[in-house]
Amino acid sequence: MAIMQVSRKIDYALRAVIHLASEDGGERACSLGEIATRERIPRQFLVKIIQDLVHNGLVRSRRGPRGGYVLARPARDVTFRHVIEAVEGPISLNACTGQHADCSLLGLCGMERVWREGQRRVMELFENTTIADVRPRLAAVAPLLNSADGGASKA
């Protein structure tokens, strides 16, 4: 069965940003290794994703013994659209719905209306869903974190 699917890059970028937002309200710096391990993201892929997120002002690096990566702004101010476009560029459901619509049947195709409405709805969802909306709450995550690190406490 064929499905429409977001890319691994988008999935990993969202997971990384949500992870950063979950760490002490986005204040505790996380290392690449920590993010990769906890979110099950291949480290080399994560390096490129983090670079894109830093370049687009969503994440910043912190130097020093407690260094790593943190969100560059509050999770409530970062939307799915921000993250997706930071790693993949403008979102387009189909060739006829993008910023530079490229279709030889533009204006003649009966499907164009459906694609445009789908684009509108997807963009509305991505623009209105913030990282704060989806980050797990510490109380719900603590048992999972403890089982992931062999029961060690995360103090």
Number of C-alpha atoms within 10 A of each C-alpha: 2 4 5 6 7 9 11 11 17 18 14 21 26 20 20 25 25 22 22 25 25 21 18 10 17 21 16 18 19 21 17 17 15 14 21 19 13 14 14 13 22 13 15 10 14 20 15 14 22 23 16 19 24 18 13 16 14 21 19 19 16 15 10 6 6 11 13 18 23 25 26 18 15 16 22 12 13 22 19 21 20 21 25 21 15 22 21 14 11 12 16 19 16 15 14 22 21 14 10 9 12 12 13 9 10 14 11 9 11 10 11 17 13 10 17 17 13 16 19 14 12 16 17 12 14 16 14 14 17 21 25 19 13 13 19 16 12 14 8 9 12 14 12 12 16 13 11 12 11 8 11 10 11 8 3
